[in-house]
């Protein structure tokens, strides 16, 4: 009898255990049947609740970690969208101007389909992304600041003069007919790019980003090492650049030699070259994500601009020699610093002298 009672009790416990598990399953299913439709129906509200909570938490962290005097990120100029031009005739002209900037040599180079007046480089070799890149020597401020007085010529210059200076110096060629189709297209493109900048104002991020002077002269020997390590693979061992398969334009432009910019170009001043490569090279870097150190940029500029290139006779440049930049490589000068120092530095003593004497 005792054995039967014990067996019965065991059976009852097993039955109770099974019933309890079944009850839990039934309760779970009831909850699921009731809750799941509510979750699905109110999903957006639930997501918004947790999103707001997460945002609030992030804002709390930011508020407690950002310093009170932290400067907001500057809003740099962005080129307007050409597709927003409603006038089809103007749009076509602007697009042709952009094409000429991007593929100058295809139309105007040694094998140009329109004429042969330049060295095979493209305008965007110096004015990156068709003149739209932040601190990539862009065109953002051209329309808003021209015409303007330029000390180099000692006269007021318009956009036509500015464009032809590039053709005659950076492209080591001949100027365009100011009334011709190509010049009018380039002017239309540059003007449209600057249409969102108020007259007299300068677009944020235009031109070159400032680069501090070295406290020594720029070293061409060190610059050669930088060139071999970080530039030669694209621009080649002798700086001759890399042509496209058709031979109509450069995929990577020549940095010296007969097909490069001449010694009257703006990039022949090593401060301009150093700023340009610091914030734009190797190709793909940006002004806020650079590869070259300041020293590497200056030394690279010294090396490249020590190599042979075409000469441009410029007897009318800088009629007021006191207005020459500190790094203008050719005399005469309004100071007693040597020509070598004007070309390679150190530049701060020259800058200090100019600042002191400009007040007199």
C-alpha positions as CSV (number, residue, x, y, z in Angstrom):
1,X,0.0,0.0,0.0
2,X,2.8,2.4,0.9
3,X,4.4,1.8,-2.4
4,X,1.1,2.5,-4.2
5,X,0.6,5.7,-2.3
6,X,4.1,6.9,-3.1
7,X,3.6,6.1,-6.8
8,X,0.3,8.0,-6.8
9,X,1.9,11.1,-5.2
10,X,4.7,11.0,-7.8
11,X,2.1,10.8,-10.6
12,X,0.2,13.7,-9.1
13,X,3.3,15.9,-8.9
14,X,4.1,15.1,-12.5
15,X,0.6,16.0,-13.6
16,X,0.7,19.3,-11.6
17,X,4.1,20.1,-13.2
18,X,2.7,19.5,-16.6
19,X,-0.4,21.6,-15.8
20,X,1.8,24.5,-14.5
21,X,3.9,24.4,-17.7
22,X,0.8,24.4,-19.8
23,X,-0.6,27.3,-17.8
24,X,2.6,29.3,-18.3
25,X,2.4,28.6,-22.1
26,X,-1.2,29.6,-22.2
27,X,-0.5,32.9,-20.3
28,X,2.4,33.6,-22.6
29,X,0.3,33.1,-25.7
30,X,-2.5,35.3,-24.2
31,X,0.0,38.1,-23.5
32,X,1.6,37.7,-27.0
33,X,-1.9,37.9,-28.6
34,X,-2.7,41.1,-26.7
35,X,0.7,42.8,-26.7
36,X,2.1,42.1,-30.2
37,X,-0.8,43.9,-32.0
38,X,-0.3,46.9,-29.7
39,X,3.4,47.0,-30.5
40,X,2.8,46.8,-34.2
41,X,0.1,49.4,-34.1
42,X,2.1,51.8,-31.9
43,X,5.6,51.0,-33.3
44,X,6.3,54.5,-34.6
45,X,5.4,56.1,-31.3
46,X,7.5,53.7,-29.4
47,X,10.5,54.3,-31.7
48,X,10.1,58.0,-31.4
49,X,10.1,57.7,-27.6
50,X,13.4,55.8,-27.5
51,X,14.9,58.1,-30.2
52,X,14.1,61.2,-28.2
53,X,15.5,59.6,-25.1
54,X,18.7,58.7,-27.0
55,X,19.0,62.2,-28.5
56,X,18.5,63.7,-25.1
57,X,21.2,61.5,-23.6
58,X,23.6,62.5,-26.4
59,X,22.9,66.2,-26.0
60,X,23.5,65.8,-22.3
61,X,26.9,64.3,-22.9
62,X,27.8,66.9,-25.5
63,X,26.7,69.7,-23.2
64,X,28.9,68.5,-20.4
65,X,32.0,67.8,-22.6
66,X,32.1,70.7,-25.1
67,X,34.0,73.8,-23.9
68,X,32.0,77.0,-23.6
69,X,34.4,78.8,-26.0
70,X,34.4,76.0,-28.6
71,X,34.0,77.5,-32.2
72,X,31.2,76.2,-34.4
73,X,32.3,74.4,-37.6
74,X,32.6,77.0,-40.4
75,X,30.1,76.7,-43.3
76,X,32.2,76.7,-46.4
77,X,31.1,77.8,-49.8
78,X,29.3,75.2,-51.9
79,X,29.0,75.7,-55.7
80,X,25.4,76.1,-57.0
81,X,23.8,73.3,-59.0
82,X,24.0,73.9,-62.7
83,X,20.9,71.8,-63.2
84,X,18.9,74.6,-61.5
85,X,19.6,76.9,-64.4
86,X,16.2,77.4,-66.2
87,X,17.5,79.2,-69.2
88,X,18.6,76.4,-71.6
89,X,20.9,78.7,-73.6
90,X,22.8,79.8,-70.5
91,X,22.8,76.3,-69.1
92,X,24.4,75.0,-72.3
93,X,27.0,77.8,-72.2
94,X,27.8,77.1,-68.5
95,X,28.2,73.4,-69.1
96,X,30.6,74.1,-71.9
97,X,32.6,76.3,-69.7
98,X,32.8,73.6,-67.1
99,X,33.9,71.1,-69.8
100,X,36.7,73.5,-70.8
101,X,37.9,73.9,-67.2
102,X,37.9,70.1,-66.7
103,X,39.4,69.1,-70.1
104,X,41.1,72.2,-71.3
105,X,43.7,70.3,-73.3
106,X,41.1,68.2,-75.1
107,X,39.9,71.4,-76.8
108,X,42.8,73.9,-76.5
109,X,45.9,71.8,-75.9
110,X,48.6,70.6,-78.3
111,X,46.0,68.2,-79.9
112,X,43.1,70.4,-79.2
113,X,39.9,69.9,-81.2
114,X,39.2,73.7,-81.3
115,X,42.7,75.2,-81.3
116,X,46.2,74.5,-80.0
117,X,47.2,77.3,-77.6
118,X,48.3,75.6,-74.4
119,X,50.8,73.1,-72.9
120,X,48.4,70.2,-72.4
121,X,47.5,70.9,-68.8
122,X,43.9,71.4,-67.7
123,X,42.6,74.4,-65.7
124,X,41.4,71.9,-63.0
125,X,44.9,70.7,-62.5
126,X,45.3,73.8,-60.4
127,X,41.6,74.6,-59.7
128,X,40.5,71.3,-58.3
129,X,37.1,69.6,-59.0
130,X,36.5,72.1,-61.8
131,X,37.1,75.0,-59.5
132,X,34.7,73.9,-56.7
133,X,36.9,72.2,-54.0
134,X,37.2,73.9,-50.6
135,X,40.6,75.4,-50.4
136,X,41.4,73.8,-53.7
137,X,42.0,77.1,-55.4
138,X,38.3,77.3,-56.3
139,X,36.4,80.0,-58.2
140,X,34.0,80.8,-55.4
141,X,35.2,84.4,-54.9
142,X,36.0,85.4,-58.5
143,X,32.7,86.8,-59.6
144,X,32.2,88.6,-56.3
145,X,35.6,90.3,-56.2
146,X,36.3,91.1,-59.9
147,X,37.0,93.6,-61.4
148,X,39.7,94.5,-58.8
149,X,43.1,96.1,-58.6
150,X,46.0,93.7,-58.6
151,X,49.4,94.8,-57.6
152,X,51.1,92.3,-60.0
153,X,49.9,94.2,-63.0
154,X,49.4,97.5,-61.2
155,X,46.0,97.9,-62.7
156,X,42.4,97.0,-62.4
157,X,41.7,93.6,-63.9
158,X,38.5,91.9,-65.1
159,X,37.7,88.2,-65.3
160,X,38.9,88.0,-68.9
161,X,42.4,89.3,-67.8
162,X,42.4,86.8,-64.9
163,X,41.6,83.8,-67.2
164,X,44.1,84.8,-69.8
165,X,46.8,85.2,-67.2
166,X,46.3,81.5,-66.4
167,X,46.5,80.5,-70.1
168,X,49.7,82.5,-70.5
169,X,51.4,81.4,-67.2
170,X,50.0,78.2,-65.8
171,X,49.2,76.7,-69.2
172,X,52.3,78.4,-70.7
173,X,50.2,79.3,-73.8
174,X,48.3,82.1,-75.5
175,X,45.3,84.0,-74.3
176,X,41.8,83.5,-75.6
177,X,39.9,86.0,-77.7
178,X,37.8,87.7,-75.1
179,X,34.8,87.7,-77.4
180,X,35.2,84.1,-78.5
181,X,32.9,81.2,-77.7
182,X,35.4,79.5,-75.3
183,X,36.2,82.6,-73.3
184,X,32.5,83.5,-73.0
185,X,31.7,80.0,-71.8
186,X,34.5,80.0,-69.2
187,X,33.4,83.4,-68.0
188,X,29.8,82.2,-67.8
189,X,30.8,79.1,-65.8
190,X,32.9,81.1,-63.3
191,X,30.3,83.8,-62.9
192,X,27.6,81.2,-62.3
193,X,29.7,79.4,-59.6
194,X,29.9,82.7,-57.8
195,X,26.3,83.6,-58.1
196,X,25.6,82.7,-54.5
197,X,28.2,85.0,-53.1
198,X,27.4,88.7,-52.5
199,X,29.3,91.3,-54.5
200,X,32.3,92.4,-52.6
201,X,32.4,89.4,-50.2
202,X,34.8,86.5,-50.3
203,X,33.5,82.9,-50.2
204,X,34.5,80.9,-47.2
205,X,37.0,78.3,-48.3
206,X,38.1,80.0,-51.5
207,X,41.7,80.4,-52.6
208,X,44.4,78.7,-50.4
209,X,44.2,77.9,-46.7
210,X,46.9,79.6,-44.7
211,X,50.1,77.8,-43.8
212,X,52.5,79.1,-41.2
213,X,56.0,80.1,-42.3
214,X,58.9,77.8,-41.3
215,X,61.6,79.2,-39.0
216,X,64.1,78.1,-41.5
217,X,64.5,78.1,-45.3
218,X,62.6,75.4,-47.2
219,X,64.9,72.5,-48.1
220,X,64.8,71.2,-51.6
221,X,66.9,68.1,-50.7
222,X,64.3,67.0,-48.1
223,X,61.6,67.9,-50.6
224,X,63.1,65.4,-53.1
225,X,62.6,62.6,-50.6
226,X,59.0,63.7,-50.1
227,X,58.5,63.7,-53.8
228,X,59.9,60.3,-54.3
229,X,57.8,58.8,-51.5
230,X,54.5,60.5,-52.1
231,X,54.3,62.1,-55.6
232,X,56.5,60.2,-58.0
233,X,54.1,57.4,-58.6
234,X,51.6,59.7,-60.3
235,X,53.8,62.6,-61.6
236,X,56.8,60.3,-62.6
237,X,60.5,60.3,-61.8
238,X,61.3,63.4,-63.9
239,X,58.1,65.3,-63.1
240,X,56.7,64.8,-66.6
241,X,53.3,63.7,-65.5
242,X,51.1,61.0,-66.9
243,X,49.1,61.4,-70.1
244,X,45.8,59.6,-70.8
245,X,45.9,56.7,-73.3
246,X,44.7,59.0,-76.1
247,X,47.5,61.5,-75.4
248,X,45.1,64.4,-75.4
249,X,45.4,65.5,-71.7
250,X,47.2,64.7,-68.5
251,X,45.7,62.3,-66.0
252,X,48.4,63.7,-63.6
253,X,50.0,66.9,-64.8
254,X,53.7,67.6,-65.2
255,X,55.2,69.5,-62.3
256,X,58.3,70.7,-64.2
257,X,59.8,70.5,-67.7
258,X,58.6,71.9,-71.0
259,X,55.0,71.1,-70.5
260,X,54.6,72.4,-67.0
261,X,53.6,75.9,-65.7
262,X,56.2,78.6,-66.4
263,X,58.0,80.7,-63.8
264,X,55.5,83.5,-64.1
265,X,52.7,81.4,-62.7
266,X,51.3,81.8,-59.2
267,X,52.3,78.3,-58.2
268,X,56.0,79.2,-58.9
269,X,55.8,81.1,-55.6
270,X,56.6,78.3,-53.1
271,X,54.1,79.6,-50.5
272,X,51.3,79.0,-53.0
273,X,52.6,75.6,-53.9
274,X,53.1,74.6,-50.3
275,X,49.6,75.6,-49.4
276,X,48.2,73.8,-52.4
277,X,49.9,70.5,-51.7
278,X,49.5,70.6,-47.9
279,X,45.7,70.8,-48.1
280,X,45.1,68.9,-51.4
281,X,47.8,66.3,-52.1
282,X,48.2,63.5,-52.5
283,X,45.1,63.6,-54.6
284,X,42.0,62.9,-52.5
285,X,43.0,64.5,-49.2
286,X,41.0,67.4,-47.9
287,X,42.0,70.5,-45.9
288,X,40.8,68.9,-42.7
289,X,42.3,65.5,-43.3
290,X,45.9,66.1,-44.6
291,X,48.8,63.7,-45.1
292,X,51.8,66.1,-45.5
293,X,53.3,67.8,-42.5
294,X,53.9,71.6,-42.8
295,X,57.6,70.9,-43.2
296,X,57.1,68.4,-45.9
297,X,54.8,70.8,-47.9
298,X,57.3,73.6,-47.8
299,X,60.3,71.4,-48.6
300,X,58.4,69.7,-51.5
301,X,57.5,73.1,-52.9
302,X,61.2,74.1,-52.7
303,X,62.2,70.9,-54.6
304,X,59.6,71.2,-57.4
305,X,60.1,74.9,-58.0
306,X,63.9,74.3,-58.2
307,X,63.4,72.1,-61.3
308,X,63.7,73.5,-64.9
309,X,60.6,74.9,-66.5
310,X,59.6,77.4,-69.2
311,X,60.6,81.0,-68.5
312,X,58.1,83.9,-69.1
313,X,59.5,87.4,-69.6
314,X,57.4,89.6,-67.3
315,X,59.0,93.1,-67.3
316,X,55.7,94.8,-66.5
317,X,55.0,92.7,-63.4
318,X,55.0,94.5,-60.0
319,X,55.5,98.1,-61.1
320,X,55.5,99.0,-57.4
321,X,58.2,96.6,-56.2
322,X,57.3,97.3,-52.6
323,X,54.1,95.3,-53.2
324,X,55.9,92.1,-54.2
325,X,55.0,89.1,-52.0
326,X,57.7,87.9,-49.5
327,X,58.3,84.9,-51.7
328,X,58.4,86.5,-55.1
329,X,61.5,84.8,-56.6
330,X,62.8,87.6,-58.8
331,X,64.2,90.9,-57.9
332,X,64.6,93.8,-57.7
333,X,63.2,94.2,-54.2
334,X,62.4,97.1,-51.9
335,X,64.4,95.5,-49.1
336,X,67.9,94.2,-48.6
337,X,67.1,90.5,-48.3
338,X,68.8,88.2,-50.8
339,X,67.0,86.7,-53.7
340,X,67.6,83.2,-52.4
341,X,65.8,84.2,-49.1
342,X,62.9,85.6,-51.1
343,X,62.6,82.3,-52.9
344,X,63.2,79.7,-50.1
345,X,62.9,81.6,-46.9
346,X,62.9,82.0,-44.0
347,X,60.1,84.4,-44.8
348,X,59.0,85.8,-41.4
349,X,61.9,88.4,-41.3
350,X,60.8,89.7,-44.7
351,X,57.1,89.7,-43.7
352,X,58.0,91.7,-40.5
353,X,60.0,94.2,-42.5
354,X,57.2,94.7,-45.0
355,X,54.7,95.1,-42.2
356,X,56.9,97.7,-40.4
357,X,57.5,99.7,-43.5
358,X,54.0,99.6,-44.9
359,X,52.9,101.8,-41.9
360,X,55.3,104.6,-42.9
